[in-house]
């Protein structure tokens, strides 16, 4: 537990500083590094399924994606408009199977080509694309505030699910996949996320003003005046984010259960691997990105 707390104390301020004040290109670099580390862990897990993954081509394709995010614009305007980013995501997801299958043609054993390609495509869409969405979210108006909201909602839900489930949990949610997760913890997780979301948006202008005054955000990164949305949609969005986060946690547990491992890695003391830390975020980020994109096109 002490290692877990110490790791969190070190990493949380770094992450918050990046999403609130760091230049977008630096956030893209950071997201790319996290994606590569997570993909490395995921591809190692696939070996337990009898897959021989294409590690280097997967890394190169992921790097190309994040390099595009780094060098497509400046801090004053979005690196990608929502429309261009959506086209880029769609093209990357569509071309990935062809690129990896083409690479598989050079393999000695053609029977392994499909499984190796599938693992690489899934790694990219499961990990790299959601991390790219986080970068594009940061570029939108009030992007820093919304990313702060996303992280706090996910973290609060995770913490309450753990402690309530451990102390009061009686009804198992998915015993075959994650024996310690309970419905009591899941309900507490939703309640905690909604509470955090309600507080953040009720006091959005005051929080944004304080962050602006302390030099932690630029004005375009906060919520001020008429920019604040109605609470009804915020509560629905928060519930959707929490459900997505809990599903993300369960999906990663399924992958690890099939690979017969407890943690995806040992990179973060007390926390396991990088995938163990961002599994919930990988499912929640696309939900928030869709909300923001839908809001932009209205």
C-alpha positions in Angstrom: 0.0 0.0 0.0 2.9 2.4 0.8 4.4 1.8 -2.6 1.0 2.4 -4.2 0.6 5.7 -2.4 4.2 6.9 -3.1 3.8 6.2 -6.8 0.6 8.1 -6.9 2.1 11.1 -5.0 4.9 11.3 -7.6 2.8 10.7 -10.8 -0.4 12.6 -10.2 1.1 16.1 -10.0 3.1 15.4 -13.2 0.0 14.2 -15.1 -2.1 17.1 -13.8 0.6 19.7 -14.8 0.7 18.2 -18.3 -3.0 18.2 -18.9 -3.6 21.6 -17.4 -0.6 23.7 -18.5 1.7 21.7 -20.7 1.9 22.6 -24.4 -0.1 20.3 -26.6 2.9 18.9 -28.4 4.4 17.9 -25.1 1.1 16.2 -24.0 1.2 14.4 -27.4 4.7 13.1 -26.7 3.7 12.0 -23.2 0.6 10.3 -24.4 2.7 8.6 -27.1 5.2 7.3 -24.6 2.4 6.0 -22.4 0.8 4.3 -25.4 4.0 2.6 -26.4 4.7 1.3 -22.9 1.1 0.1 -22.6 1.2 -1.6 -26.0 4.5 -3.3 -25.0 2.7 -4.8 -22.0 -0.3 -5.8 -24.1 1.8 -7.5 -26.8 3.6 -9.4 -24.1 0.2 -10.6 -22.8 -0.7 -11.8 -26.2 2.2 -14.2 -26.2 0.4 -16.2 -23.5 -2.3 -16.8 -26.1 0.2 -18.4 -28.4 0.6 -15.2 -30.6 3.9 -14.0 -31.9 3.2 -10.3 -32.1 4.8 -7.8 -34.6 6.4 -5.6 -31.9 8.5 -3.3 -34.0 5.9 -2.6 -36.8 3.3 -1.8 -34.1 5.7 0.6 -32.3 6.5 2.3 -35.6 2.9 2.7 -36.6 2.0 4.1 -33.2 4.9 6.5 -33.2 3.9 7.8 -36.7 0.4 8.5 -35.3 1.6 10.5 -32.4 4.3 12.3 -34.4 1.4 13.5 -36.6 -0.3 14.9 -33.5 2.9 16.7 -32.4 3.6 18.4 -35.7 0.2 19.2 -37.2 -0.1 22.7 -35.7 0.7 25.0 -32.8 -0.7 25.9 -29.4 -2.9 28.8 -30.6 -5.1 26.6 -32.8 -6.0 23.0 -32.5 -3.5 20.6 -34.0 -6.5 18.9 -35.6 -10.0 20.2 -35.9 -12.5 17.6 -34.7 -13.4 16.8 -38.4 -9.8 16.3 -39.5 -9.0 14.3 -36.4 -11.9 12.0 -37.1 -10.8 11.5 -40.6 -7.3 10.7 -39.4 -8.6 8.2 -36.8 -10.7 6.5 -39.4 -7.9 6.3 -41.9 -5.4 5.0 -39.3 -7.9 2.3 -38.1 -8.8 1.3 -41.7 -5.2 1.1 -43.0 -3.7 -0.7 -40.0 -5.0 -4.2 -40.9 -3.6 -3.9 -44.4 -0.2 -2.7 -43.3 0.2 -5.4 -40.7 -1.1 -8.2 -42.9 1.2 -7.0 -45.7 4.1 -7.3 -43.2 2.9 -10.8 -42.3 3.5 -11.9 -45.8 7.2 -11.9 -45.0 6.8 -14.3 -42.1 8.3 -17.7 -42.2 5.1 -19.3 -40.9 2.1 -17.9 -42.7 -0.4 -19.5 -40.3 0.8 -17.1 -37.6 0.4 -14.0 -39.8 -3.3 -13.4 -39.1 -3.1 -13.7 -35.3 0.0 -11.5 -35.2 -1.6 -8.8 -37.4 -4.8 -9.0 -35.4 -2.9 -8.4 -32.1 -1.2 -5.4 -33.6 -4.4 -3.9 -35.0 -6.2 -4.4 -31.7 -3.2 -2.9 -29.7 -3.4 0.2 -31.8 -7.2 0.7 -31.7 -7.5 -0.3 -28.1 -4.6 1.8 -26.7 -3.2 4.3 -29.2 -6.4 5.7 -30.5 -8.0 6.6 -27.1 -4.7 8.2 -26.0 -4.8 10.2 -29.2 -8.3 11.3 -28.3 -7.1 12.6 -25.0 -4.6 14.9 -26.9 -7.3 16.2 -29.2 -9.6 16.8 -26.2 -7.0 19.0 -24.7 -7.0 21.2 -27.8 -10.7 22.0 -27.6 -12.1 25.0 -25.8 -12.2 24.2 -22.0 -10.2 21.1 -22.9 -8.0 21.3 -19.8 -11.1 21.5 -17.6 -12.7 18.6 -19.3 -9.6 16.4 -19.0 -9.4 17.3 -15.3 -13.0 16.3 -15.0 -12.4 13.0 -16.8 -9.4 12.0 -14.6 -11.1 13.0 -11.3 -14.3 11.1 -12.3 -12.4 8.0 -13.2 -10.1 8.2 -10.1 -12.9 8.8 -7.7 -15.0 5.9 -9.1 -12.0 3.6 -8.9 -11.1 4.5 -5.3 -14.7 4.2 -4.0 -15.2 0.9 -5.8 -12.1 -0.5 -4.2 -12.8 0.6 -0.6 -16.6 0.1 -0.6 -16.3 -3.2 -2.4 -13.6 -4.4 0.1 -15.5 -3.4 3.2 -19.1 -3.9 2.2 -19.2 -5.9 -1.0 -21.3 -9.1 -0.8 -22.6 -9.6 -4.3 -20.0 -10.5 -6.9 -20.2 -8.7 -10.3 -18.1 -11.0 -12.5 -16.5 -13.7 -10.4 -15.0 -15.5 -13.4 -13.2 -12.4 -14.6 -12.5 -10.3 -11.5 -13.4 -12.1 -8.2 -13.1 -9.0 -6.0 -15.4 -6.7 -7.9 -18.9 -6.4 -6.4 -22.1 -4.7 -7.3 -21.9 -2.7 -4.0 -18.5 -1.3 -5.2 -19.9 -0.6 -8.6 -22.8 1.4 -7.2 -20.5 3.3 -4.9 -18.2 4.0 -7.9 -21.1 5.6 -9.9 -22.2 7.7 -6.9 -18.7 9.0 -6.3 -18.2 9.9 -9.9 -21.5 11.7 -10.1 -20.6 13.6 -6.9 -17.3 14.7 -8.2 -18.8 15.7 -11.6 -21.6 17.7 -9.9 -19.1 19.5 -7.7 -16.8 20.3 -10.6 -19.5 21.7 -12.8 -21.4 23.5 -10.1 -18.3 25.4 -9.3 -16.7 25.3 -12.8 -16.2 29.1 -13.1 -14.7 29.4 -9.6 -12.4 26.4 -10.2 -11.4 27.7 -13.6 -10.8 31.2 -12.3 -8.6 29.8 -9.5 -6.6 27.7 -11.9 -6.2 30.7 -14.2 -5.1 32.9 -11.4 -2.5 30.3 -10.2 -1.1 30.1 -13.8 -2.2 26.4 -14.1 -4.4 26.9 -17.2 -4.8 29.4 -20.0 -8.2 31.1 -20.4 -9.2 28.9 -23.3 -8.7 25.8 -21.1 -11.3 26.7 -18.5 -15.1 27.1 -18.2 -16.4 30.6 -17.8 -19.8 32.2 -17.9 -22.1 31.0 -20.6 -19.8 28.1 -21.5 -21.0 26.1 -18.5 -23.4 23.3 -19.7 -26.7 22.3 -17.9 -26.3 19.8 -15.0 -28.7 17.2 -16.5 -26.4 16.3 -19.4 -23.4 16.5 -17.2 -24.9 13.9 -14.8 -25.8 11.6 -17.7 -22.3 12.0 -19.2 -20.7 11.3 -15.8 -22.7 8.1 -15.4 -21.7 7.0 -18.9 -18.0 7.8 -18.2 -18.1 5.7 -15.0 -19.8 2.8 -16.7 -17.3 2.9 -19.5 -14.4 3.1 -17.0 -15.7 0.1 -15.0 -16.1 -1.9 -18.3 -12.6 -0.9 -19.3 -11.3 -2.4 -16.0 -13.2 -5.6 -16.5 -12.0 -6.0 -20.1 -8.4 -5.7 -19.0 -9.1 -8.2 -16.2 -10.5 -10.6 -18.9 -7.3 -10.2 -20.9 -5.1 -10.9 -17.9 -7.3 -13.8 -16.7 -6.9 -15.4 -20.1 -3.2 -14.9 -20.0 -3.1 -16.2 -16.4 -1.3 -13.2 -14.9 -2.2 -10.9 -12.0 -0.7 -7.6 -13.4 0.0 -6.5 -17.0 3.6 -5.6 -15.8 5.7 -4.2 -13.0 6.5 -0.7 -14.3 4.7 1.2 -11.5 5.5 0.0 -7.9 2.3 -0.9 -6.1 0.2 -0.5 -9.2 1.4 -3.1 -11.6 1.8 -2.2 -15.2 0.8 0.9 -17.3 -2.2 -1.0 -18.7 -3.4 -1.7 -15.1 -3.4 2.1 -14.5 -5.0 3.3 -17.7 -7.4 0.5 -18.5 -10.5 2.4 -17.3 -9.3 5.6 -19.1 -9.0 3.7 -22.4 -12.8 3.1 -22.5 -13.9 6.4 -20.8 -11.8 8.7 -23.1 -13.7 7.9 -26.3 -17.0 8.5 -24.5 -15.9 12.0 -23.5 -14.4 12.6 -26.9 -17.6 11.8 -28.6 -19.5 14.1 -26.3 -17.1 17.0 -27.1 -17.1 16.2 -30.8 -20.9 16.1 -30.9 -21.1 19.4 -29.1 -18.7 21.0 -31.6 -20.7 19.9 -34.7 -24.0 21.1 -33.3 
